[in-house]
Amino acid sequence: MDKKNSFILYTDYKEHISRLDDREARRLFKAIFSHVSGEETLELGAEGAMAFSFIKAQLDRDKKKYFEICEKRRESGKLGGRPPKPKQEADDPINRYFDYLHKIREKR
């Protein structure tokens, strides 16, 4: 599970990307996909490079968090399944109520 085949692109980027012309926006998206795939990224203009810098930082944070969660789950999985539920104690209010009803029936 060393490879991840998806990523999150936040709608917050829309404002920044809309300021780019179509050619630069297209190059930006190609650079994003190249970065996520581990390939060398394309050369971008100044505006595209600035947009890519903060998008890349968020992509890297998300990827790091994803693999940290995977590792935690992997370690938890080694411990086995869900632990058994604890048995109800005799002093549980529900048990006391049923014990009381049982005693009343026995007296009859």
N, C-alpha and C positions, 0 to 999 in steps of 0.2 A: 504494500500500500504506500509506496514511495511516490506515486504519481497521482496528481489530482487533475481531473478532466473538466473542471468547471471553475468559475470565479464569479464574484459579485461585482457588478458595476452599479454604483449608486446614482440615483436620480439627482443628487446634489450637483453632479458634474454638468448637468444640462446647460446651466447658465454659462459656464466657462467654455464648453464645447461649442455652443451656439455663436460665440464670438469669433470662432475660426472660420476661414473660408472652407468651401467644400473639399478642396484638394488637401488642405492641411488637416481637416477633421478625418478624412479617409486615411491619411498617413498616420495620424494619431491612433486610430483604431487598429491599424495593422501593427503599429509598435506595441500596443497593449497586448494583442494576441501573441506577438513574438516574445515579449517579456514573460508572459504566463507560460508559454510553451518551453521556455528556457533557451530560446534562440537569440541571436544577436538582433538588437533593435535597429530600426531604420533611423537615418538622419532626419531630424525635424527642424522646422524653422523656430525662431525664438518663442513665438506664442505657443506653438505646439509642444515645444520642449518644456515650457513652464507648466502647461496643463499636464503633460506626461509625468513631470516630477512629483506632483502631489497625488496623482492617480497611482503611480508606481509605488509610492510610500504606503498608500492604503492597501494596495494589493499585497504587498509584502507583509504588512501587519496581519491581514486576514489569513494569508497562507501560514504564517507562523502560528497563529491562534488555532487554525484548523489542525495542524500537525500536533500541537500540544494536546488538544482534545483527543485526537486519535491515540496518542501515547497513553493518556490517562485511562481511556476506555480499554486499551489493550492490557494495561496492568490490572484493571478491575476485572477484566474477563479471565485473567489467569487465576483469580481467586475463586472462581466458580459462579454458580447462579445466585439467585436471591436467597438470603438467609431465611431459615424457617421462622414463622411467626411465633412470638413467645406465647406460651400457654397461659390461659387466664388463671389468675390466682383465685383461691377459694374466697378471699375477702372482696372480690369484685362485687359491686352492688347488684348486678344482674344475677350472679350466682347466689348471693344471699337471699334474694327474693324467691328464686326457685327452691332453694333449701327450705325456706319458710313455708311455701306452698306444699312442699312434699311432707313436711312435718304435720301440717294441718290435716292432710288427707290420711296420714297414718293414724291419727287420733280418732278418726271416724270409724 
